[in-house]
Amino acid sequence: MYISELTRRLCTQDLYPFVLQNKKKLAWTVQFSKIYDWVPESDEVVTSATLRAVWKYIEKFNSLPAGPGAVEDYVVNNPDYLKEFSQGEEGKDDSTKAIEQLELLKGWKPPVESLRGMDVLVLLETVFAKVRGKWHSALYEKAGRIANGLAAFEWREGREKKEERGPAAAMKWLRMQWTKDFADESPPVDGFLHENMQAVREGFSDRMDEKAVTGRFALGVPHLDSNLIVGRQALRFIGIVGQAGDGKTSLANFIAYNWLKQGANGLYVSTEHTPKQVWDAMTYLHSSHSDYESRVLPSPKAWDDRRVTPDDVEFMRQVTYDLEGRRNLPGKLEVKEFPSRDWDTIADWMAVYNSKNEYDFLVLDYITRMEVPGDPRWKDQGMRDLIHRIQKMSRNFDEARGLMIVSPVQITKESYKEAMKGEFKEGQGHYTLEAIRTYSELKDDMDLILTVWSDNDMKASGQIEVACIKKREGRQPPAATMRLSPTGAFTLKDEDASGERTAIAQAAAEVRAFGDMADEMPSY
């Protein structure tokens, strides 16, 4: 009776402000409510035809009807010559059903007291959930039939009709249907200044609250964190710019690890490294935790050459068992190697599993190596559209709670050469936004763009310059030279008090050598 009660209230109560605030969800619910007409032994007294009639009236007159009779007149007169309200050839068509049910609504009230007293927003959410649940059930039932060859996925190419059956066809059909699913957007924050002071007060309070629900997470890089606020509702679409071997992926890994330390959950998708390599990188990073008192795991090459001691083996076991028990790393990191590199696969996976995994961030290594559908001749336009879609997801993911997305961005050799020639002041990075020459959408859509740069001397001593060339808000951080430790952790130069310089340089060289195998800076 939930659909019937929602229809009755839209006809009999002054709910137009509620309709305006929830117009998108109402429209989707009305559009797909027909799925509930086929529920056996339903307790509804109206069908989707009546709910659609009420909604058409609201759209036509930009107001709610004075009662069921007003909608009835609209259906009978049909001033817009809508096909669904025209007289059918076979007895009781949709218009006849709607008229009969509108007559019934004039004196009907739900027999259940709890439904009569239900808040209208709760009522809408209940109807929406019921319709959406039945709609998805119907989708998966048909997809199963397509997968088993009992039905076909049909489409047209020009005038030619084509069809396909099997699991791959079922997935194609599902993806096409999923584009029709409800997708919420961030509600606009606007209105009169004097009416929104509570939002301002809450904003100031959130800035002082370390556990604010706005989802702020430090990067783990001091000179950036002291000037910028990164989070699901703050700077969230992040690029790391640099030349091959400069340290883009290393910085992305370090940031992801720091988010895990703060309890964030993430998905890591790499076009460059296997899940095993990403797990190894996180293991090395965790070995740098202060609990281990500056002990260091030997480099991957030392393990390959069997230049490790029993103490090293025991330390490795301690670190891995701690990770297994999530000791001092409360966040969860899922690393996936999908069979295809398309964005839809990643977005669909996160949509399906977010209720279980509660994603706060996505590491995408990296965007410009993703596959885009369609004719290869239009790949550049497809990539531009993809960048826009990724930015939109960073804002609208998880019912507009947002998602932090990090991706390295490769620059051209020409940009690197120009950076080497330039003269730079203290605290200024070597790159500018002009270094990004492939897709200008990256410069426009990303909220925060960091750069990593090093010359040969810096590489030899394990040093990397980390700077910021774009931020939508916050103070401008200075560039700072940092040390890439053998574990993959980034520390400021003056924090380095461990070991011989030659040992550090050798370890850093091994780290970089591994990254260069994939035309990237490591992640072990």
N, C-alpha and C positions, 0 to 999 in steps of 0.2 A: 504493500500500500504506500510505499515511500514515493514512488513516481506520481501516484494519484494525489498524494498530499502536497507535493511540490507544485503540481499543476493547479490545484485548488488555491493555494496561497498566491500564486502569480496572478490569479484571476480576481481575488477577493481582498488582498491586503496591499497597503501602500509600501511596496518594496523596491521602488525604482532606484534609490541610492544603492541598495544591495545589488541590484541587477548591474548597475554601472561598474561597481567594484569587482564583480565576479563574472563579467560578460564573457570572457574567453572560456572559462570552465563551463558556464551554462551553455554556451553555443556548442561546445564539443559534446556535452552530455545529451543535448537535444538531437544533434546530428546522428549519434550512434545509439539512441535509445530504442530504435526499432529491434535491436538484438534481443530486447526483453519481451517483445511480443510473442516470441517463440518459446518462452519458458512454460513448461506444462504445469497445470494446476496453479497458475499464478493468482495471487490475491488482489491484483490491481483491478481497479474499476475503470481505468482509462488506458488507452493504448498510446503508442508513440505518435499516432496521427493527431490526437488531441493536444499533446504537449507541443508538437510542431506548430499547430494552428495558433496556440497562445504565443509562441515565440515569434511567429511571422507577424502577428499583430503588434507585438512590442517593437520589432524592427521597423515596421511600417510607420507607426505613429510616434515612436520615441517616447512612449509612456506605457504604463500598465493599463489593462482594460478595467472599466468600472465594475465588471462582473462577467460571468460566463456568457450572458446574453450578448454583450458587445462583441465577443469573439465569434459567437454564433452568427451574428449579422455579417461580420467580415467574411466568414467562410461562405455564407449563402450568396452574398453580393459578388465576392471574388473580384475586387476592383483591379487587381494586378494580373488577372487572367492566369493565375498559377495552375499548372497542370494538375497538381495533386488535389486541388479543390474543384476541379471540373467534374461533371457528371460522368461516371464510368458506364461501361457497357454491361456490366454484370452486377446488378442489384446494389448491395451495400458496399460502395467504395469507401475510400478514406474520408471523404467529406461527409458522407452519411454517418459513418461511425463517429466522427468528431462531433457532429451536431447532436446525436443521441447522447453521447457521453457528457457534453457540455450541459445538456438539460439535466442529466443526473447530478452533475456537480453543484447545481443550484441549491440542492438541499442536502448534499452529502457531507458528512464529517467522519474522520477515521474513528472506528469504534475503540481504539486503544488509547488510553489516556496519555501514556508516555509519548506517543507520536503527536498527539494534539498539542502537547506542551513543549515539543522539541524545538530548540533554537534553529532558526532558518539556515544558518551557516552549517550547523551540524547536519541538518537535513540534506542540504546540497552535497556535502562531502559524502554522505551515505549513499545517495543516489548515484553520484559520480563513481564511487568505488564499485558499486554493484554493476553499473553499465560497463565500466572499463574492464572489470574482471570477466564478465560474460563475453565481451568483445575479444579479449585475449584468448579465452578458452576456445572460441570459435576459430580464431586464427590458427592456433596450434593443432586443432583437430583437422583442419583442411591441410595444413603443412604436412601432417602425418600421412594423409592420403596421397599427397603429391610425392612424398618421399618413398612410399610403398608402391607407386605406380597406379593407384586407384583413381587419381585425378591428375590433371595437367596444369602446369603454369603456362598460360596463354598470353601472347602479346603480338603486336603487329610491327612489321618493318615495311613502311610504305603501305602498299595495298596487300602485301603478303601476310597471311596469318600463320604464326608459328606457335609451337608448343614444346614443352620439355617436361620430363618426369625424372624422379630420383632425388636423392638427398641434396645434391647441389642446386637443383631447380627449386626445392622446398626452401632452401636458405635464401635464394634470390627473391622468391615470392614474399617470404617473411620480411626481408629488408625493405621491400617496396611498401608493404603494408605498415611497417613500423613508422614510416615517414608520416602516416596519418595519425599516429598516437598523440595524445595530449603532451605538450611540452610547455611547462610554465616558464615565465620570464620574471626577472627581478621587478618587483613592484616599484613604480616611480616614486622617488622621494621628492615631493614638491608641495607647493601650497603657500599660504601667507606666512610671513616671517613670525608674526606674533602668535600664530597658532601652532608653531612647531618648536617651541622652546624646550619641551620635554625631550624631543629627539636630540637637541643640542646638549642638554644636561647629561643624557645617557652617553653621548659620544665622549664628553669629557671624562665621565666615570670609567668608561671602557679603556681610555688611554692610561689610567692608573691601575687597572686591574690586570694582573699578570695572567689570570685565568679567564679572561674575557671570552665570551662565546663567539666573538667575531673571527676566531681562527687565526690569530697572529702567530707566526713562527719565525724565529731568528735564523739567519743564514749561517751563523757560526763564523762570520768574517767581521772582526770588531769594527773596522773603520766604515763598513757598510751598515752594520746594525745600529750604530750610534746615530745614524742620519736618516735611515729609511725604515718604514714599516711594511713588512711583507706578510701576506696572509690571504685567506680565502675571500675576504672582503676588502682587501687592500691591494698592494702591488702583487699581481698573481700570474700574469703571463710574462715569463722571464726568458730572455735570450742571453747566451754566453758566446761572445764573438771572439774569433781568433783564427790564426793560420794553423795548418796541420802541425801537430806536435807542440803547440803552445800551451795546452792544458785545459781545453774546453771541457772534455768529458771528466777529467779529474776534478774540476771545480763542481761540475754537476753532481758527481758522486758524493763529494764532500758536503754539499748543501743537502742532498737527500739524506745522508747519514745523520746530519744534525737535526733534521726534521724528525727522523725516527727517534732520536734521543729525547725529543720533546713530546713524543707520543703520537705523532702524525702517522697515518697509514697511507701507503702509496702503491702505485703500479709503475713498473719500469719496463719500457719497451725499447729495445735497441736494434737498429739495423746493422750495427757494427760488431757487437760482442754477444757471445752466447750467455745464457743464464748462468752457467758455471763461472764464467769470467766475472760477471757482476757480483755473484755471491762471494767469490774470492776477494773482490775489491772491498766489499763491505766487511769481510772478516779482517782484512788488514787495517781498515779504518777503525774497527772496534778494538783492535789490539793497541791503539793509541790512547784508549780511555785512561783517565788518571788513576783508576783503581789498580792498573798494572804497573805503576811506579816506573815509567820510562823504559820498560822492557820492550824489545822490538822483535817482531817475527822476521826471520831471514827472508831475503828477496826470493821471488819465484825461481830465479836462476840458481840460487844456492840450493834450493830443494831439488831442482833438476840435476845438479852436479853432486848431490848428496853431501853437501858441505854443511850439515846441520848436526847439532849435538843432541843428546838425550834430553837436556834441559829445553832445547828449542821444541822438540816433539811434545814434551809435557806442556809447554806454554801454549802451543797450537791447540792441544786437546782442551786446555782450560778455556781458551777464548771461544772455541767452537761449542763447547758444552754450555758456556754462559749464553751464547747466542741462541742455542737450542731452548734454553729456559727463559729467554728474553730478559736476562739480567742486565739492568742498566740500558736496555734498548727496548722500551715498551711498545714502540710503533711496529707495525707489520708491513713488510715489503714483499709484494708479489712481483715476480719477474716472469714475463711471458715472451715466448717466441712464436708468434702467430704464423700460420702457413702463408699468409699474404700480408703485404705491407700497406693495406689500404686503411684509411681513417675510419670507415664505417665499422670495420671489425673491432677496432679498439673502443670506439664510442659505444657500440652495442654491448660489448663485454662489460664495460664499466656501468652501463645502465642496468644490466641484468644482475650483476653481483655487488652493486653498491650497498644494498640493504644488508648484505652479509659482511662485506669487507670495510665499509665506511671509509671510502677513499678521501684523503685530503689533498693528495698531489699526484701528478703524473710526470715522469721523466720520459721524454721522447727523444731518442738519440738516433737520427734527428729529423726534423720536419721536412727539410728539402729533399730527403731521400725516400719519402713516402711515395707510394704509387697513387696516381690519380686516374680515374676512369675516363673512358672516351678515346677519341682520336688522338694519337701522339702529337699530331700537328698543333693541337690546342693544349698541350701540356702546361705551358706557362700560365694560361688563363685558369686552367684547372688548379694549379698550385696556388694562385692568388686567391681563388675561391676557398681553397682548403685552409689557408691561413686565417681568413675571415671566420670560417666555421670553428676553428680551434679557439680563436679569441672569444667567440660567442659561448662556447662550452665552458670556458673559464669563468664566465659570469653566470650562466644559467644552470650549471650542473647541480644536482641534488636539490631541486626545487629552489634554485637561486641562492643556495648557500655558497656556491662558488667552488673553484678548484684551482690549486696552484699548478701551473704547467711550466716545466723547464725544458729548454732545448738548446743544444749548441748550434751555432750559426757559422758556417765556413765563409771565410773571406777569400778574395782572389789574391794571387801572387803579386799583382800590381799594387794592390792596397798595402800589402806587407812591405813592398819595396819603398813605397811613398812614406810609410811610417818610419822606416829606417833612415830616410833622408831628412825628415823634419827636425825642427828644433822645438823642444818642449820645456816648459817651465816646471819647477818643482811642484809636485802634487797633481800634475796634469798627465793624463794617459796618452799613449802613443796613437791610439785610434780615435776617429770621429765617426759619426753616423754615416759619413760618405764612404766608409769602408764596406758597408753593406750594399753591394751593387747588383745582387741577383734579383731580389724581390723587394721593392720599396714597401710592400705591405708589412713586412717584418718590422720596419722602422716605425710604421704608423700604428700597428695594432698591438705591439708589445708594450707592457706597462713599465718594464725595467729591463735595460740592456747593459750587461756587464761586459768587460773586455779582459782578455788575458794576453800578455805579450812578454816575450823574452828574446834577447839576442844570444849569440853563441856563448859568450862569457857567462851570462846568467844561467843558461842551460847547464853549463859545466859545473856550476856551483849550486844547482838545485833551486834557483830563484825565479819567481814569476811576478810580473807587475799585474795587479788587479785594479781595474778602474771602472767607473760608471759613466756611460755616455748618454743615458736617457733615464729619466724617472718622471712618472706622472705627478708625483707629489713627494714632499720631503725635502730635506736640505741636500745640497750637492756634496757627496763624499769626495774626499781627496783620493788621488791614486796612491797606492801603497805597494811597495815591493815585499812579497811574501816568500816564505820558504816552503817548498813542496817536500814534506818529510818522506822517509822511506815507506811509511804506512799509507801515503796518499793524503795525509792531513795537511791543511794549509795553516801556517803560523806566521806571525810577523817576524821579521828578521831579528829584532832585539829579544825575541822570546827563545831563540835558539841557543841552548846551552848543552847540547848533547853531542858527544862523539867527536871524531876527527872530521875536519872539513873534507878531506879526501874520501872518507867513507860515505859521507853524505852525498858528495858529487857522484860517486860510483853508483850508489843506490838510485839516485835520481835519474842517472843515465839509463839504468836498467828499466826503470819505470817508463821513461820516454821511448825507449827502444821497443817495448811491447806495444805502446800506442801507435807508433809509426808503422807497425805491421799492418794495421787497419786504416792507415792514413789519418790517425787520430791520436791525441794524447790519452794516456791510459785511463785506465782502470784496470789494473793488474789482470 
